[in-house]
């Protein structure tokens, strides 16, 4: 289980590095932060640490029982964020 998690972390970091490089080629210098834990809380903590003015957050549509059981990360972030939040599909 730990090996699988380590592999997933490595793959995620590589994906983020590639995305950052692509944005860099377009003249955009993103701040990339990677964290493990409760997604909504980690996002809020990061936003506070970097003193963000705006958070752009993607969302996925969960329906019915799945949304009820998982909750909505984006809804929690919007509720707790100390800055403006733009939700994109």
N, CA and C atoms as an extended XYZ file, in Angstrom:
267
Properties=species:S:1:pos:R:3:atomname:S:1:resname:S:1:resid:I:1 pbc="F F F"
N         0.826       -1.199        0.000 N   UNK     1
C         0.000        0.000        0.000 CA  UNK     1
C         0.870        1.263        0.000 C   UNK     1
N         1.911        1.279        0.802 N   UNK     2
C         2.790        2.447        0.853 CA  UNK     2
C         3.501        2.650       -0.484 C   UNK     2
N         3.897        1.548       -1.111 N   UNK     3
C         4.576        1.643       -2.402 CA  UNK     3
C         3.646        2.222       -3.473 C   UNK     3
N         2.396        1.812       -3.437 N   UNK     4
C         1.407        2.332       -4.385 CA  UNK     4
C         1.199        3.820       -4.149 C   UNK     4
N         1.110        4.226       -2.883 N   UNK     5
C         0.929        5.647       -2.570 CA  UNK     5
C         2.150        6.448       -3.017 C   UNK     5
N         3.353        5.937       -2.771 N   UNK     6
C         4.567        6.631       -3.194 CA  UNK     6
C         4.605        6.801       -4.706 C   UNK     6
N         4.187        5.773       -5.440 N   UNK     7
C         4.151        5.849       -6.903 CA  UNK     7
C         3.138        6.894       -7.351 C   UNK     7
N         1.985        6.927       -6.709 N   UNK     8
C         0.962        7.923       -7.059 CA  UNK     8
C         1.461        9.334       -6.789 C   UNK     8
N         2.178        9.525       -5.685 N   UNK     9
C         2.741       10.839       -5.357 CA  UNK     9
C         3.749       11.253       -6.421 C   UNK     9
N         4.634       10.348       -6.812 N   UNK    10
C         5.626       10.660       -7.836 CA  UNK    10
C         4.969       11.020       -9.167 C   UNK    10
N         3.965       10.253       -9.564 N   UNK    11
C         3.273       10.527      -10.820 CA  UNK    11
C         2.545       11.864      -10.777 C   UNK    11
N         1.953       12.191       -9.644 N   UNK    12
C         1.249       13.465       -9.497 CA  UNK    12
C         2.221       14.631       -9.572 C   UNK    12
N         3.362       14.503       -8.902 N   UNK    13
C         4.359       15.574       -8.946 CA  UNK    13
C         4.887       15.774      -10.363 C   UNK    13
N         5.093       14.698      -11.090 N   UNK    14
C         5.549       14.794      -12.473 CA  UNK    14
C         4.501       15.497      -13.339 C   UNK    14
N         3.247       15.143      -13.155 N   UNK    15
C         2.159       15.787      -13.885 CA  UNK    15
C         2.126       17.291      -13.594 C   UNK    15
N         2.287       17.658      -12.341 N   UNK    16
C         2.286       19.080      -11.970 CA  UNK    16
C         3.478       19.809      -12.574 C   UNK    16
N         4.636       19.172      -12.590 N   UNK    17
C         5.823       19.787      -13.204 CA  UNK    17
C         5.603       20.024      -14.692 C   UNK    17
N         5.007       19.054      -15.369 N   UNK    18
C         4.721       19.204      -16.806 CA  UNK    18
C         3.713       20.328      -17.048 C   UNK    18
N         2.688       20.382      -16.228 N   UNK    19
C         1.688       21.438      -16.379 CA  UNK    19
C         2.326       22.804      -16.145 C   UNK    19
N         3.174       22.907      -15.133 N   UNK    20
C         3.870       24.162      -14.857 CA  UNK    20
C         4.773       24.573      -16.005 C   UNK    20
N         5.469       23.609      -16.600 N   UNK    21
C         6.342       23.898      -17.744 CA  UNK    21
C         5.524       24.380      -18.940 C   UNK    21
N         4.379       23.768      -19.180 N   UNK    22
C         3.513       24.199      -20.279 CA  UNK    22
C         3.023       25.624      -20.067 C   UNK    22
N         2.631       25.934      -18.856 N   UNK    23
C         2.195       27.295      -18.555 CA  UNK    23
C         3.349       28.283      -18.687 C   UNK    23
N         4.540       27.862      -18.275 N   UNK    24
C         5.723       28.714      -18.397 CA  UNK    24
C         5.999       29.096      -19.842 C   UNK    24
N         5.772       28.174      -20.761 N   UNK    25
C         5.957       28.454      -22.183 CA  UNK    25
C         4.970       29.498      -22.693 C   UNK    25
N         3.856       29.646      -21.993 N   UNK    26
C         2.848       30.645      -22.367 CA  UNK    26
C         3.043       31.960      -21.606 C   UNK    26
N         4.126       32.036      -20.839 N   UNK    27
C         4.399       33.261      -20.092 CA  UNK    27
C         3.709       33.343      -18.748 C   UNK    27
N         3.145       32.238      -18.297 N   UNK    28
C         2.464       32.195      -16.998 CA  UNK    28
C         3.368       31.461      -16.024 C   UNK    28
N         3.625       32.071      -14.893 N   UNK    29
C         4.476       31.444      -13.882 CA  UNK    29
C         3.618       30.992      -12.699 C   UNK    29
N         3.144       29.749      -12.733 N   UNK    30
C         2.260       29.280      -11.668 CA  UNK    30
C         3.021       28.977      -10.378 C   UNK    30
N         2.313       29.056       -9.283 N   UNK    31
C         2.820       28.555       -8.012 CA  UNK    31
C         2.198       27.176       -7.844 C   UNK    31
N         3.032       26.167       -7.723 N   UNK    32
C         2.532       24.809       -7.594 CA  UNK    32
C         2.809       24.327       -6.176 C   UNK    32
N         1.760       23.858       -5.529 N   UNK    33
C         1.870       23.360       -4.156 CA  UNK    33
C         1.293       21.958       -4.127 C   UNK    33
N         2.029       21.029       -3.568 N   UNK    34
C         1.581       19.643       -3.464 CA  UNK    34
C         1.464       19.285       -1.991 C   UNK    34
N         0.323       18.770       -1.606 N   UNK    35
C         0.096       18.397       -0.212 CA  UNK    35
C        -0.739       17.129       -0.135 C   UNK    35
N        -0.586       16.444        0.967 N   UNK    36
C        -1.414       15.275        1.267 CA  UNK    36
C        -2.280       15.600        2.465 C   UNK    36
N        -3.478       15.069        2.484 N   UNK    37
C        -4.363       15.295        3.618 CA  UNK    37
C        -5.774       15.570        3.146 C   UNK    37
N        -6.565       16.151        4.035 N   UNK    38
C        -7.931       16.524        3.708 CA  UNK    38
C        -7.888       17.614        2.638 C   UNK    38
N        -8.429       17.362        1.447 N   UNK    39
C        -8.275       18.314        0.346 CA  UNK    39
C        -8.734       19.732        0.665 C   UNK    39
N        -9.930       19.880        1.199 N   UNK    40
C       -10.443       21.223        1.478 CA  UNK    40
C        -9.554       21.948        2.496 C   UNK    40
N        -9.178       21.277        3.551 N   UNK    41
C        -8.361       21.920        4.576 CA  UNK    41
C        -6.977       22.269        4.059 C   UNK    41
N        -6.380       21.394        3.265 N   UNK    42
C        -5.053       21.670        2.704 CA  UNK    42
C        -5.097       22.867        1.751 C   UNK    42
N        -6.172       22.955        0.965 N   UNK    43
C        -6.327       24.106        0.065 CA  UNK    43
C        -6.448       25.387        0.874 C   UNK    43
N        -7.280       25.381        1.890 N   UNK    44
C        -7.463       26.574        2.735 CA  UNK    44
C        -6.157       26.956        3.408 C   UNK    44
N        -5.433       25.995        3.963 N   UNK    45
C        -4.154       26.283        4.620 CA  UNK    45
C        -3.168       26.913        3.639 C   UNK    45
N        -3.107       26.375        2.428 N   UNK    46
C        -2.186       26.900        1.417 CA  UNK    46
C        -2.568       28.320        1.019 C   UNK    46
N        -3.840       28.557        0.808 N   UNK    47
C        -4.323       29.894        0.437 CA  UNK    47
C        -3.929       30.911        1.509 C   UNK    47
N        -4.072       30.526        2.758 N   UNK    48
C        -3.697       31.433        3.860 CA  UNK    48
C        -2.193       31.673        3.876 C   UNK    48
N        -1.412       30.615        3.696 N   UNK    49
C         0.046       30.742        3.744 CA  UNK    49
C         0.601       31.645        2.649 C   UNK    49
N         0.044       31.555        1.447 N   UNK    50
C         0.556       32.366        0.337 CA  UNK    50
C        -0.175       33.699        0.217 C   UNK    50
N        -1.166       33.900        1.076 N   UNK    51
C        -1.952       35.141        1.084 CA  UNK    51
C        -2.558       35.424       -0.289 C   UNK    51
N        -3.212       34.423       -0.822 N   UNK    52
C        -3.805       34.535       -2.156 CA  UNK    52
C        -4.956       35.535       -2.164 C   UNK    52
N        -5.067       36.252       -3.275 N   UNK    53
C        -6.191       37.165       -3.492 CA  UNK    53
C        -7.335       36.457       -4.195 C   UNK    53
N        -6.974       35.424       -4.977 N   UNK    54
C        -7.964       34.683       -5.746 CA  UNK    54
C        -7.538       33.227       -5.829 C   UNK    54
N        -8.477       32.345       -5.637 N   UNK    55
C        -8.257       30.906       -5.798 CA  UNK    55
C        -9.126       30.428       -6.951 C   UNK    55
N        -8.512       29.792       -7.945 N   UNK    56
C        -9.251       29.193       -9.052 CA  UNK    56
C        -9.270       27.694       -8.789 C   UNK    56
N       -10.459       27.140       -8.733 N   UNK    57
C       -10.633       25.759       -8.305 CA  UNK    57
C       -11.507       25.012       -9.302 C   UNK    57
N       -11.020       23.878       -9.761 N   UNK    58
C       -11.820       23.033      -10.642 CA  UNK    58
C       -12.779       22.188       -9.824 C   UNK    58
N       -13.827       21.733      -10.458 N   UNK    59
C       -14.803       20.913       -9.757 CA  UNK    59
C       -15.262       19.771      -10.654 C   UNK    59
N       -15.664       18.695      -10.017 N   UNK    60
C       -16.256       17.557      -10.726 CA  UNK    60
C       -17.673       17.411      -10.219 C   UNK    60
N       -18.527       16.953      -11.093 N   UNK    61
C       -19.927       16.775      -10.707 CA  UNK    61
C       -20.131       15.397      -10.092 C   UNK    61
N       -20.466       15.374       -8.815 N   UNK    62
C       -20.910       14.142       -8.166 CA  UNK    62
C       -22.410       14.280       -7.976 C   UNK    62
N       -23.108       13.209       -8.122 N   UNK    63
C       -24.565       13.271       -7.997 CA  UNK    63
C       -25.045       12.331       -6.888 C   UNK    63
N       -26.183       12.674       -6.364 N   UNK    64
C       -26.893       11.818       -5.435 CA  UNK    64
C       -26.108       11.421       -4.203 C   UNK    64
N       -26.158       10.127       -3.897 N   UNK    65
C       -25.551        9.609       -2.670 CA  UNK    65
C       -24.047        9.823       -2.638 C   UNK    65
N       -23.392        9.721       -3.787 N   UNK    66
C       -21.938        9.902       -3.810 CA  UNK    66
C       -21.576       11.312       -3.333 C   UNK    66
N       -22.304       12.337       -3.802 N   UNK    67
C       -22.028       13.713       -3.378 CA  UNK    67
C       -22.329       13.874       -1.886 C   UNK    67
N       -23.420       13.257       -1.443 N   UNK    68
C       -23.786       13.344       -0.035 CA  UNK    68
C       -22.720       12.713        0.853 C   UNK    68
N       -22.218       11.551        0.457 N   UNK    69
C       -21.228       10.843        1.263 CA  UNK    69
C       -19.859       11.514        1.208 C   UNK    69
N       -19.453       11.974        0.045 N   UNK    70
C       -18.136       12.591       -0.107 CA  UNK    70
C       -18.135       14.051        0.299 C   UNK    70
N       -19.291       14.694        0.240 N   UNK    71
C       -19.342       16.119        0.464 CA  UNK    71
C       -18.787       16.816       -0.762 C   UNK    71
N       -18.811       18.098       -0.742 N   UNK    72
C       -18.287       18.856       -1.866 CA  UNK    72
C       -17.075       19.636       -1.395 C   UNK    72
N       -15.919       19.257       -1.913 N   UNK    73
C       -14.685       19.951       -1.554 CA  UNK    73
C       -14.792       21.417       -1.935 C   UNK    73
N       -15.269       21.672       -3.148 N   UNK    74
C       -15.354       23.062       -3.599 CA  UNK    74
C       -16.310       23.874       -2.719 C   UNK    74
N       -17.412       23.282       -2.291 N   UNK    75
C       -18.356       23.998       -1.419 CA  UNK    75
C       -17.700       24.332       -0.082 C   UNK    75
N       -16.945       23.398        0.476 N   UNK    76
C       -16.254       23.666        1.749 CA  UNK    76
C       -15.205       24.757        1.581 C   UNK    76
N       -14.478       24.716        0.464 N   UNK    77
C       -13.449       25.722        0.222 CA  UNK    77
C       -14.083       27.103        0.076 C   UNK    77
N       -15.167       27.198       -0.697 N   UNK    78
C       -15.849       28.481       -0.873 CA  UNK    78
C       -16.296       29.030        0.478 C   UNK    78
N       -16.805       28.160        1.316 N   UNK    79
C       -17.296       28.580        2.630 CA  UNK    79
C       -16.169       29.079        3.540 C   UNK    79
N       -14.995       28.444        3.480 N   UNK    80
C       -13.922       28.738        4.425 CA  UNK    80
C       -12.815       29.638        3.890 C   UNK    80
N       -12.777       29.849        2.591 N   UNK    81
C       -11.657       30.586        1.993 CA  UNK    81
C       -11.623       32.043        2.452 C   UNK    81
N       -10.408       32.541        2.747 N   UNK    82
C       -10.256       33.933        3.154 CA  UNK    82
C       -10.120       34.885        1.958 C   UNK    82
N       -10.355       34.360        0.740 N   UNK    83
C       -10.232       35.179       -0.466 CA  UNK    83
C       -11.359       34.798       -1.425 C   UNK    83
N       -11.408       35.483       -2.553 N   UNK    84
C       -12.396       35.154       -3.579 CA  UNK    84
C       -12.044       33.801       -4.192 C   UNK    84
N       -13.079       33.052       -4.596 N   UNK    85
C       -12.905       31.741       -5.195 CA  UNK    85
C       -13.660       31.699       -6.518 C   UNK    85
N       -12.955       31.294       -7.582 N   UNK    86
C       -13.573       31.113       -8.883 CA  UNK    86
C       -13.623       29.614       -9.140 C   UNK    86
N       -14.835       29.084       -9.322 N   UNK    87
C       -15.027       27.658       -9.578 CA  UNK    87
C       -15.199       27.459      -11.074 C   UNK    87
N       -14.412       26.552      -11.646 N   UNK    88
C       -14.513       26.249      -13.072 CA  UNK    88
C       -14.793       24.769      -13.260 C   UNK    88
N       -15.528       24.453      -14.313 N   UNK    89
C       -15.832       23.057      -14.636 CA  UNK    89
C       -14.741       22.489      -15.492 C   UNK    89
